[in-house]
Amino acid sequence: MAGMLDSVDMRTQLAGRNRLELLMFRLGGRQLYGINVFKVQEVIRCPVLNSMPQAHPVIKGVAHLRGKTISIIDLRMAIKHRALPDSDESFVIITEYNRHTQGFLVNAVDRIININWSDILPPPKASGKNSYLTAVTQVGDEMVEIIDVEKVFAEIMGVSEEVDSGIVDQAEQTEAVEDMHVLVVDDSSVARNQIKRLLTKVGIECTLANDGQEALDILKEWAKDEIPIEQRIGLVISDIEMPRMDGYTLTTEIRSNPKLEKLYVLLHTSLSGVFNKSMVEKVGANNFVPKFNPDELATTILSIVKKEE
């Protein structure tokens, strides 16, 4: 299975073309799930796991791989289903999210598919607020579900949303903060609300969008006003991986639109380990910040605000 991922570096060419590759897997049933290959370091048979006293119940144990101690998460249990049964046939998908490496224990790995982000759709509204889905897509006659990993991590590991008091004080002394408005674009409700709460702490108002297409529609609507859009909004903070339109393509669309091209675009992504900085520059983003460090993001935002003064 590791051989399936040998050419992962070559897949960076998909970035900026609104395409991705999904590694599909199962969690002990017929339902197919998918994960962006960009997040995957390797796929291995489940190794010997060592138990961790007082660990979160969904952490099956830790494995020692290539000089690292990696937590192995029972992904089925993490999305509130029964734990996967112990099996020598199980796989672990080693991933990197938000600057952390961890393994997802899965029942079986299916295959890798190449797909357009426009074919990745938001989850059905009937799935509800407690759903662990961030997107769905159709592959043949099967529905593939994409899990909101941001939500999984928030529940397992917790994420600090505290902003250093010195940064808050600095924001209070920055006059341009009062006039700043930010468009936050992220398909994860957890991530959107994390950023919203951070912005509130430093005194900045924001508008939320669920994906790149919704964000572009909002921006085009705002651009119909006679007032230049950069006087209405000072910053776009966008995730990269989103249904319908990814952050790379959103940035390209902004730069190609004469009424939007001057907007400051900050990409905020969990693609930390394999993040291609040259691609950020190629599509015309101004900067990027890996998820999720409140102080780092707040400091970056304030530096942008000060340039507006």
C-alpha positions in Angstrom: 0.0 0.0 0.0 2.9 2.4 0.7 3.7 2.1 -3.0 0.5 3.9 -3.8 2.0 7.0 -2.3 5.4 6.9 -3.8 4.6 9.6 -6.3 2.9 12.0 -3.8 5.4 14.7 -4.5 4.3 14.7 -8.2 0.8 15.4 -7.2 1.6 19.0 -6.2 0.9 19.8 -9.9 -2.8 19.4 -9.1 -2.7 22.4 -6.8 -4.1 25.5 -8.4 -6.2 23.5 -10.9 -9.1 23.0 -8.5 -8.2 19.2 -8.4 -7.1 16.8 -5.7 -6.5 13.2 -5.1 -8.5 11.3 -2.5 -7.3 8.1 -0.7 -10.4 6.2 0.0 -10.8 3.8 2.9 -13.4 2.0 5.0 -14.1 1.9 8.7 -15.5 -1.6 9.1 -18.6 -1.2 7.0 -19.6 -0.6 3.4 -19.4 3.2 3.7 -16.4 4.8 1.8 -14.5 7.7 3.3 -11.8 9.9 1.7 -8.8 11.9 2.7 -6.7 14.3 0.6 -3.5 12.6 -0.4 -1.6 15.8 0.4 -2.2 15.0 4.1 -0.9 11.4 3.8 2.7 10.5 4.5 2.3 6.7 4.2 -0.1 3.8 4.7 1.0 0.8 6.7 -0.3 -2.3 8.3 -1.2 -1.6 11.9 2.0 -2.0 13.9 2.3 -3.1 17.5 0.8 -0.4 19.6 1.8 0.6 23.1 -0.9 1.7 25.5 -0.9 5.2 26.9 -2.2 5.6 30.5 -4.9 8.2 30.8 -5.0 8.7 27.0 -8.3 9.8 25.3 -10.5 6.7 24.7 -10.2 7.0 20.9 -6.4 6.8 21.0 -5.7 3.1 20.6 -2.0 3.5 21.6 1.2 4.8 20.2 3.6 3.4 17.6 7.3 4.1 17.2 7.9 4.8 13.5 11.0 6.3 11.9 12.3 7.8 15.2 8.9 9.3 16.1 6.3 8.3 18.6 2.9 8.7 16.9 -0.5 8.5 18.4 -2.9 6.1 16.6 -6.5 7.2 16.5 -9.4 4.8 16.0 -11.1 7.0 13.5 -14.5 5.2 13.6 -14.6 5.7 17.3 -13.6 9.3 16.9 -16.7 10.0 14.9 -18.9 8.4 17.5 -19.3 4.9 16.2 -18.3 1.6 17.8 -14.6 1.0 18.1 -12.9 -0.9 15.3 -12.3 -4.6 16.3 -8.7 -5.6 16.8 -7.5 -7.2 13.6 -4.1 -8.0 12.0 -5.7 -6.8 8.7 -6.2 -3.2 9.8 -4.2 -0.3 8.3 -2.9 2.9 9.7 -2.9 6.1 7.5 -0.1 8.3 8.7 -1.1 11.9 8.3 0.1 15.4 9.1 -2.5 18.0 10.2 -1.9 21.3 11.9 1.8 20.6 12.4 1.1 17.3 14.1 1.8 13.8 12.8 -0.7 11.1 13.8 -2.1 7.8 12.5 -5.7 7.0 11.7 -6.6 3.4 12.3 -8.9 2.1 9.5 -10.4 -1.2 8.5 -9.4 -1.2 4.9 -7.8 1.0 2.3 -9.5 1.1 -1.1 -7.7 3.2 -3.8 -6.7 6.7 -4.9 -8.8 8.7 -7.2 -8.2 12.0 -9.1 -11.2 14.4 -8.8 -12.2 18.0 -9.3 -13.0 20.1 -6.2 -16.2 21.1 -7.9 -17.3 17.5 -7.5 -16.7 17.7 -3.8 -20.0 19.0 -2.3 -21.0 20.3 1.2 -22.7 17.6 3.3 -26.5 17.4 3.2 -28.2 19.8 5.5 -30.0 16.9 7.1 -26.7 15.7 8.5 -27.1 18.3 11.3 -24.7 20.4 13.4 -23.3 17.3 15.2 -22.2 15.7 12.0 -18.5 14.8 11.5 -18.8 15.4 7.7 -17.2 18.3 6.0 -17.9 17.2 2.4 -19.2 14.4 0.2 -18.6 13.2 -3.3 -19.9 10.5 -5.6 -17.6 7.9 -7.0 -19.3 5.5 -9.4 -22.4 4.4 -7.5 -20.9 5.0 -4.1 -21.1 8.1 -1.9 -17.7 9.0 -0.3 -17.8 10.9 3.0 -15.0 13.3 4.0 -14.5 13.7 7.7 -14.1 17.0 9.5 -10.7 16.3 11.0 -10.6 19.7 12.6 -13.6 18.7 14.7 -12.1 15.4 15.5 -8.8 17.0 16.7 -10.7 19.6 18.7 -12.5 16.9 20.6 -9.5 14.7 21.2 -6.7 17.0 21.8 -8.3 20.3 22.5 -7.2 23.5 20.8 -6.2 26.6 22.7 -8.0 29.7 21.5 -6.4 32.0 24.0 -4.6 35.0 22.5 -1.7 36.5 24.4 -2.8 39.5 26.4 0.0 41.6 24.9 -1.3 41.0 21.4 -4.8 42.0 22.6 -3.4 45.2 24.1 -1.6 45.9 20.9 -4.9 45.4 18.9 -6.7 47.8 21.2 -4.1 50.5 20.5 -4.3 50.0 16.7 -6.9 52.4 15.3 -7.3 50.7 12.0 -8.7 47.6 13.8 -12.1 49.3 14.2 -12.5 49.7 10.4 -11.2 46.3 9.5 -13.5 43.6 8.1 -12.4 40.1 7.3 -13.9 37.4 5.1 -13.3 34.0 6.7 -13.5 31.0 4.3 -13.4 27.5 5.6 -15.5 24.4 5.1 -15.0 23.2 8.8 -17.4 24.9 11.1 -14.9 24.3 14.0 -12.2 26.2 12.1 -14.5 29.0 11.0 -15.6 29.6 14.6 -12.1 29.4 15.9 -11.1 32.2 13.6 -14.2 34.2 14.4 -13.6 34.0 18.1 -10.0 35.1 17.6 -11.0 38.0 15.5 -13.6 39.1 18.1 -10.9 39.0 20.8 -8.8 41.5 18.9 -11.8 43.7 18.0 -12.3 42.8 14.3 -15.6 42.0 12.6 -15.9 39.2 10.0 -18.2 37.5 7.5 -18.1 33.7 7.2 -18.2 31.6 4.1 -18.3 27.8 3.9 -16.2 27.3 0.7 -14.4 29.2 -2.1 -17.4 29.4 -4.3 -19.6 31.0 -1.6 -16.7 33.4 -0.8 -16.3 34.4 -4.4 -20.1 35.0 -4.8 -20.0 37.2 -1.7 -17.0 39.2 -3.0 -18.6 39.8 -6.4 -21.8 41.0 -4.7 -19.9 43.4 -2.6 -17.9 44.6 -5.6 -21.2 45.8 -7.2 -21.1 48.8 -4.9 -19.5 52.1 -6.1 -17.1 52.0 -3.2 -13.9 50.1 -4.0 -14.1 46.7 -2.3 -10.8 47.1 -0.5 -12.5 49.9 1.5 -15.1 47.5 2.6 -13.0 44.5 3.4 -9.3 44.5 4.4 -8.5 40.8 4.4 -9.6 37.4 3.1 -8.5 34.4 5.3 -9.0 31.2 3.4 -8.5 27.5 3.9 -7.2 25.6 0.9 -9.1 22.3 1.0 -12.8 23.1 0.4 -15.7 21.6 -1.5 -16.8 23.2 -4.8 -13.8 25.6 -5.0 -10.5 25.3 -3.2 -8.5 28.2 -1.7 -5.9 28.2 -4.6 -8.6 28.6 -7.2 -10.4 31.3 -5.1 -7.2 33.2 -4.9 -6.7 32.9 -8.7 -10.2 34.1 -9.3 -9.7 37.1 -7.0 -6.5 38.1 -8.8 -8.1 37.8 -12.2 -11.0 40.1 -11.3 -10.2 43.8 -11.7 -12.6 44.7 -8.9 -11.1 42.2 -6.5 -7.4 42.0 -7.4 -6.1 44.3 -4.7 -7.5 42.3 -1.8 -5.1 40.9 0.7 -5.4 37.0 0.7 -4.0 35.0 3.6 -4.2 31.3 3.2 -4.7 29.5 6.5 -4.2 25.8 6.1 -3.6 22.5 7.8 -1.3 21.4 4.9 1.8 22.1 6.9 4.2 19.3 6.2 3.8 19.3 2.4 2.7 22.9 1.9 4.1 24.2 -1.3 5.1 27.8 -0.7 5.9 28.4 -4.4 2.3 27.5 -5.2 1.0 30.1 -2.8 3.1 32.7 -4.7 2.1 31.3 -8.1 -1.7 31.8 -7.4 -1.1 35.2 -6.0 -1.8 34.9 -2.3 0.0 37.4 -0.1 0.9 35.1 2.7 0.1 31.8 4.5 -0.1 30.7 8.1 -0.4 27.0 9.1 -3.3 26.1 11.3 -3.9 26.7 14.2 -1.8 28.9 16.5 -3.9 31.8 17.8 -1.0 34.0 18.6 0.7 33.5 15.3 -2.5 34.1 13.3 -3.4 37.2 15.4 0.0 38.7 15.0 -0.1 38.1 11.3 -3.5 39.8 11.1 -2.4 42.8 13.1 0.7 43.2 10.9 -1.7 43.4 7.9 -3.9 45.9 9.7 -1.0 48.2 10.5 0.0 48.3 6.9 -3.6 49.6 6.2 -3.1 52.6 8.6 
